[in-house]
Amino acid sequence: METKIKEILSEIQPDYIFSDEKNFIDEGYLDSFDIVTLVSELENTFSIIISAMDIIPENFVSINSICALVKKSRKVEKR
């Protein structure tokens, strides 16, 4: 999952190297338009629906936080 998320991020922002040492929001790697694009790509790639309530900056600051969001969204889908 992490590898695929890094691929998606690199497609959205090819000028940046996404690693867990960086805060993607604070470092300026992702803006609000990028997050909307990322949500769409995550939903299509992982066959999930991300709740509007979960589209907050804290869920997009790192690879780990994005993975956690995808996992959470998968659990909601199974209900």
Residue, then its C-alpha position, 0 to 999 in steps of 0.5 A: m500500500e505504501t508503495k502505491i501511495k508514493e506512486i500516486l503522490s509522485e504523479i500528483q507532485p513529480d517535483y517532490i520526493f515523498s518520504d516519512e521524514k517530511n510533513f507534506i502539508d507544512e513543507g508545502y508538498l500538498d495544497s488543497f487541490d492536491i488533496v482533492t486529487l489525492v482523495s479521488e486517486l485513493e478512492n479509485t485505486f483502493s476501491i474505497i470511499i473517503s468520508a468528507m469528515d476525514i478530508i482534513p490536513e492531519n490525514f495527509v501529512s505523511i505516508n503513514s497518515i494516508c495509509a491509516l486513512v485508507k485502512k480506516s476507509r476500508k473498514v467503513e466500507k465493509r460495514 
